[in-house]
């Protein structure tokens, strides 16, 4: 019956075509093998069978978890493992879920129930089996896949021996997880593929029983499990059994598993480790033959090793139920068996340039030694930023770069920050560039810690290095950590959350829906209603089958581009109409596209918290409806301010609103990281790394409580004290990996360059080099070159020019100009500065002949002066000693000429005597008589009768000539003598006048 149903499903013949309810019930029951449904069930279909929600208790659950030394599946003491999970003396309890065994049995070459290996001795050798019959290499964080006789046949290794974190105590991948890298990085994927020979809890089946997960092809018969019956085969792990096979014939087996609708199918691939007695023969995916690629194969014979094969993204995978079928060509004689181990099932691809949850980096290739390894882990010494990742050797530079948890300025392991800039167990590294401290595990969230739960275990939410682990949230002091998936709250990206992380209860460990399940209420058990042909609570549609690609998926969710009806009774009818912008049957909106998250889903349904109207539909969020949607950061069911969630559904300063954002608490700013907070620095201010709503601000990373926030250089966001941030960690470009300016960049301060800033050129230059233009320790100068003789020597010491000599004016002389030339000698090329006191008069450059000359730029005052000079070399350098002092007088004023004594204005004396002034030292006089040339003056002049003029100008001792000569004018009378009764000459005018007066007197008398 099972094979008929499955074959019809894979041919696309849905159970909706069945008319009989009994056939439908049988088909559904067959599909629910993963959840423990028995093939013998024949009772009528029950509409809503409820799946029990499983407990998350620790001790006694058969899984070794942090805080336990052992877990044998019970809480009874006296059987080797106590009720509190500690190993009792004389026992070995290496296999979780198994009974412990006597320690005395170790070394008998038989793997007893409490042993993971037994190589026949109690010595620790190089074969991977310890002296206590445990795997000695498993848990060291290095992936080892070796051939027999080594026991290091790992599928994963995450650096610990705990279970429930994806990589088991036996270093095998746990169902529902996906692991990659070395150390392994595991995430919850929700794809449950089981090893051969294990039960639903991934525990080894005992005895010769049918495998509940692997079936012989063409049947619904579980493959028969067998034992390791050859001494050169790999160890039969306690969580895997071999399968018995017919002699000399190919044996084909298959397993069905669900790929969630949240998976990117175009990138999905499955990896299995195959052990072959003879050889791997063939494989099919959903009935189509595929050729897997070998991705890991140690040396040795096929029956001595595990070969990892990948069934890649080119295989015909689809969302919903998938089938993998494998065929093995078996030997014609015993021993004869094979086994398959689950390795990986995920939808990321290392080397595609996109960073998935389990990748630390992705630089677009799968090469090693470039910073991002071939498993997309950051390699030692590197930091990586961006997608695709750009990696650079930044670890050890003392600055916290993207991809680094710490950076103490060195690459020394064991000091708290290892060579890959990862915080080491027990440590916290609060300050980049400084030493780490041993505070992790003290129960207080100290600086440098993201959490502290009071222990040094990983895999419990708060790692041994006090870092919050993937998929967890932590709050309080000591930190209380809880898985996001399994917290009973439907968080973004989850399809369900029933309050646990168990498989087989309808909601997977990744919070994806399992086959046939519907989970209408977060935190409550799921129900097996999907596929019954009735749209039950929690379902978007139900077309009566569990077939994908027909509009209603295996999870009873409307598939992209379809619209499905939701009748009160009867199955959904789906049509490919969603996205055409027109309301069609089964649609509640249509925004002319097929994307979810914008209010109208990819199945044309109005999404919770939204309201849509119009054609094509326009959708808006409904702030105040109690559903956080779209750009809303919270929605507490009202639009009242002051309660933590603003009228526009944004978190108010000083508050936090934990997911789903319907209730807010006034705790932000109290210095403790409470629920809903990512950081809390003790205030409600923005722009300091931790926002007013206790969210880490762009460009920062925060740790500790109260939170200490620092910038993350290389994330492309310039924040805090960063001078630049170009979004990469490349050295040698404009912005260094420490977010300081690179060589050649313009700078204006000494602390903004990765090297040093030349404040003269305002450029960043190489430090510690004479000639870089920056005066550094040990230098007395640096003129941006190493040329000697320019003031700064080739070794960056000051050079001093020779002392100049002033040669003119001559000392004690008087000059007749206020800008007298000052001349001298000096060292060719040097710059001479002439000063009077502290006042610079003029400067000059000494020519090749050693001479220089300059005139004062500002005229000198009249009177005495004294000048000196100094010299400097062309590049500056030191100043020479002061030169000789030269005194001189400035005298530019001509004397004011006066004629002290001269002849009367009228005289008959033909000899004219003169006296000139001023009578000062050095003053001489020049005279011009009657318009003649100026010549040295005489004390007296003999002149003839008539008018005469003497012009006199004084000339001082330095040649200043009075430009306004003094003038003296006089007349020499022409007198005639009367002797011998005759006249020797005609009387001059004075005599004639006198005679005229006398005659006039006589006439007057006569008249009277």
Helices and strands as residue ranges (DSSP letters): H 2-10, G 15-17, H 21-31, G 32-35, E 49-50, E 91-92, E 101-102, G 103-105, E 177-180, E 185-188, E 210-216, E 222-226, E 242-244, E 250-259, G 265-267, E 269-275, E 279-285, E 288-290, E 293-297, G 302-304, E 307-311, E 320-329, E 337-346, E 383-385, E 390-392, E 472-475, E 480-483, E 527-528, E 563-564, E 574-575, E 610-613, E 618-621, E 700-703, E 708-711, E 756-758, E 763-765, E 805-808, E 813-815, E 821-825, E 831-836, E 839-845, E 851-855, E 863-872, E 886-890, E 898-901, E 906-907, E 911-913, E 915-917, E 924-929, E 935-936, E 940-942, E 946-955, E 966-972, E 978-979, E 982-983, H 989-1007
